[in-house]
Amino acid sequence: MKAFWEGIQTFFVDFLFVPLDGLRSLELSYWSLANIINWIFMAICVRYTYYWIKQLQLHKANNEENQDTTAHSFLK
């Protein structure tokens, strides 16, 4: 059983995390380049948050949103 867990460790450490090790070593010389993954994720979150808010506004403008507190039976 120990060999199984060591195999999983080897797979992750020696194969899957190699690009992240490169980013970690890059951080000391180029901070912005090393954090490019974070910037990409933040841009994606901002984009879809904007999309979500626009969709909420469209539903509110069409009076499709039910804001009555008794809309759910457990809120009575």
N, C-alpha and C positions, 0 to 999 in steps of 0.2 A: 504494500500500500504506500510505503514511503517513496518508492520509485515513481508511482503515479503522480504524486504531488510535486516531486522534483521535476518531472517531465513538464507539468503545467508551468512551473516556475521558469524552466529553461525556455519554453515556448514564448512566454510573455517577455521575460527580461532580455533574451538574446535575439528575438525576432521582432515582436510587436512594438517594443519601446525604444528601438534604435533611433527612429526619427525624433522622438522626444528628447533623447540624450543629446542629439545634435543641436536641437533648439536650446537646451539648457547651457551647452558650452558656447553658443552664439550670443547668449544674453549679456555676457560681460563686455562684448565689443559693440554689438548693435542691439540696443534694447527694443527699438520699435520693430525691427525685423523679427526678433525672437518672439514678440507678442502678436504677430500677425494672425495667428489662430484666434486669439481673444478678440481682436478687432473684427474679424470676419463673423464670429458668433454674435458680437454686439450689434453689428450691422443687420444681421438676419433678424435678431430680436426686435430691433427698432422698426424694421420694415413690416414685420407681421403684427406688431402692436399697432402701428398706424393702420394697417388693413383691417384689423379687428375693430378699431374705433370707428373707422368709416362705415363698416357694416352695421355697427350698432346705431349710428346716426341714420343710416338708410331705413332700418327697421322702425326707428322712432318716428321718422318723417312720414312713413306709410301707415302709421298707427297700428303696426303689427305687434308691438310690444305690449304685453299685459303687465302693468305695474301694480295691479291690485294685490294687496297682501293676502287676500283669500284665494289667490290663484292656485295655491297648493293646499291640499287638505290638512297637512300637518301644521299649518300656520294659523288655524282657526282657534 
